Amino acid sequence: MAARLFQTECFALKAADGSGHTPRGLDADVQDQMSDMPYPEGYLFILLMTFVPGVNPLSIWHSLTKDDLQIMRTQLTQSLE
């Protein structure tokens, strides 16, 4: 089940690539955990991606207008579609 969920996350990241509003997926891998790791004989699901483009909204939240927030909602909706 975890492997299926991981594949779904990888697919979603690739599908959103190019929107300009989401991170870009760079690579993905599944590895076995070593005996000295928290879950020996478990798996590591690794997803490497870029940072989300733009400015962190929390750092400018106080200065955003209603129009800015509507633009952000529209961009989020487009990214999720």
Contacts in CASP RR format, 6 or more apart in sequence:
PFRMAT RR
TARGET T0000
AUTHOR 0000-0000-0000
METHOD contacts of the structure
MODEL  1
MAARLFQTECFALKAADGSGHTPRGLDADVQDQMSDMPYPEGYLFILLMT
FVPGVNPLSIWHSLTKDDLQIMRTQLTQSLE
2 43 0 8 1.000
2 45 0 8 1.000
3 30 0 8 1.000
3 43 0 8 1.000
3 45 0 8 1.000
6 28 0 8 1.000
6 30 0 8 1.000
6 45 0 8 1.000
6 47 0 8 1.000
9 47 0 8 1.000
10 28 0 8 1.000
10 47 0 8 1.000
13 22 0 8 1.000
13 23 0 8 1.000
13 24 0 8 1.000
13 25 0 8 1.000
13 47 0 8 1.000
13 49 0 8 1.000
14 25 0 8 1.000
16 22 0 8 1.000
16 79 0 8 1.000
17 24 0 8 1.000
17 25 0 8 1.000
18 24 0 8 1.000
19 75 0 8 1.000
19 78 0 8 1.000
19 79 0 8 1.000
20 53 0 8 1.000
21 52 0 8 1.000
21 53 0 8 1.000
21 75 0 8 1.000
21 76 0 8 1.000
21 78 0 8 1.000
21 79 0 8 1.000
22 52 0 8 1.000
22 79 0 8 1.000
23 49 0 8 1.000
23 50 0 8 1.000
23 51 0 8 1.000
23 52 0 8 1.000
23 53 0 8 1.000
24 49 0 8 1.000
24 50 0 8 1.000
25 47 0 8 1.000
25 48 0 8 1.000
25 49 0 8 1.000
25 50 0 8 1.000
26 48 0 8 1.000
26 49 0 8 1.000
26 50 0 8 1.000
27 46 0 8 1.000
27 48 0 8 1.000
28 45 0 8 1.000
28 46 0 8 1.000
28 47 0 8 1.000
28 48 0 8 1.000
29 46 0 8 1.000
30 43 0 8 1.000
30 44 0 8 1.000
30 45 0 8 1.000
30 46 0 8 1.000
31 43 0 8 1.000
31 44 0 8 1.000
31 46 0 8 1.000
32 41 0 8 1.000
32 42 0 8 1.000
32 43 0 8 1.000
32 44 0 8 1.000
33 39 0 8 1.000
33 40 0 8 1.000
33 41 0 8 1.000
33 42 0 8 1.000
33 43 0 8 1.000
33 44 0 8 1.000
34 40 0 8 1.000
35 41 0 8 1.000
37 44 0 8 1.000
57 64 0 8 1.000
57 72 0 8 1.000
64 72 0 8 1.000
END
